[in-house]
Amino acid sequence: MSNLIRVTKDGVTKDFASLEDAKKEFPESEYLVVTSETPEAKLAIADNEASARAWRDAELARTDTIVDASDYPNKTNMVAYRKELRDWPSVANFSAGPRPVLKTD
């Protein structure tokens, strides 16, 4: 497990993989570093990872039938997006980083 940086602003909480990423999006905020050594941090990290995996699984399920259509207009990007979704959990700090995005041409 790794550390997360948790930022809460205007009632919205967002987790980041690094302090630098948090400061880019919220330059004038206070930051809470959650280390992986405490039980609370381990629970927060596990919850964040479970939520990210659930979103990813839902995206894969949503796009299952689309990728099989030979005449889908954005097929190349859809195939690449699904590969990114499948590979995403292997990225370090995947749940605190940006989610894969379907590119449109």
N, C-alpha and C positions, 0 to 999 in steps of 0.2 A: 504494500500500500504506500501511498505517497501523501504529501501534504496538500491541503487545499487552502485557498484564500477565499474567505466568505465575505461578501459585501452586501449590506442591506441599505437600500436607499428608497425613500418614498414607499416603504412597506413591501418592497420587492427584494428578495434575497437571491443572489446569484453566486455560484462557486466558480473559481478560476484555478487553473493549474499553477500559475505563477503570480507573484506580486506585480511584475511588469505588465502582464495581461490585465490585471485588475485596475491598475493605474491608468492604462490606456482608455478603458471604458468609463471609469469613474475617478477622474483625476482629483477631485476635491472631496473624497469620501474617507471615512475611517475604515480600516481593514482589520479583520480578525484572521490570524493565522491559526488554522486548525491542524495540529500535528497528528500523525498517525499513531502516536504512542499512547493516547488516552482512549478509554472506552467510548467516550462521546464522539471522538473523532473517527474511530473505526466504524461506529454506527452511522455517522453522517456520510462517510465515504461509501460505505456499503449501500446506503439508501440512494445516494446519488448515482452509483453505478447501476443499481437495479432499475431506477427510473430511466436512465439512458438506454439500457438494454431493452426495456419494454417499448420505448419509442422506436428504437431500431427494428425490433421484431415486428411492430405494427407497420412500419414503412415497407419492410420486405413483404409482408403479407398483402399490403395494399397494392404493391406493384407486381405481384406474381403473375397475374393474367396479362398485364400490359406488355411485359417483356416477351411473352410468347407470341404476340401479334406481329406477324412479319411486315405489316404495312404501317406500324406505329411511326408517326412522323419524327419523333425524337428518340428513336430506338438506340442509337449509338450512345447518346448521353444517358439514357435510362440504364443501359447495361453497365456503363462506367459508374453510375450512381449506386447501383446495387452492389457492385464490387467494393466500393468505398464503405457502404453500410456493413458488408460482411467483414471487412478488414478493420473497421473502426475500433472494436474492443481491443485489438492488439497494440494500439497506439498508447504510449505512456500517458497516464492521466486522461484517458479518453473521455471520461464522463464530465470532466471540468473544462475540456477544450471545446472548440466549435464542432457542431454537428455537420455531417456531410450534407451538401446542398445539391439538388438536381440542377444542372446547368441547362440553360435554354439558349438556342442559337437564333 
